[in-house]
Amino acid sequence: MKLSHLLLFVSFLALVSCSSSVAPLKYYVLHAPNTQNQVILSETAHRVQLKQIILPDYLKQRALVVQTSSTTLHFSTGHVWAEPLNKSLRQALSAALWQEGRIMVVPDNVYTNEYPLVGLHIQVDDFLSTDGGKVLIKGQYWLDNVKNPQVQYFDYRQTLQEDGFEHAVEKMRALVSDLAKAISSYLSAE
């Protein structure tokens, strides 16, 4: 009798372990950790402080998002950001601003009277893959301490050539570079 209970218990554990196997999570970073960004002070064109990055509520969680129709979003439970998106976006944009326009992003708690410092504010309205095979970033940015402060709207899109989140995140990095180019051009014109 005890052997049959033991056999039943072992069978139950085996069944539970098979049915509860969970697919491993895949973590993604927006910034490129392997990229060397050596800031050379003598080459700095502008210094900015990234004052804020405002994200919509749907981007304040870890799951990667795909727009599945004109009215619905899908949050992937198996593909997630490795860190909060606003932090990774800050890192990616800082690197892209340096690469695109020799713009140094100064940490918030650092300020010197020696150099003019511009405050950069970014509001992201959407940052995702779409059901039409594109990735997009759109929103607006504005700068403090410039001659002609204006809200600048942006809407950048790239076509996906491959399936999968890895390719989509690579394209998202390229969109961040497009935004950095626009900010760099705007600052240079000031």
Buried (B, 14 or more C-beta within 10 A) or exposed (E): EEEEEEEEEEEEEEEEEEEEEEEEEBEBBBBBEEEEBEEEEEEBEBBBBBBEBEBEEEBEBBBBBBBEEEEEEBEBEEBBBBBBBBBBBBBBBBBBBBBBBBBBBBEEEEEEEEEEBBBBBBBBBBBBBBEEEBBBBBBBBBBEEBEEEEEBEBEBBBEBEEEEBEBBBBBBBEBBBBBBBBBBEBBEEE
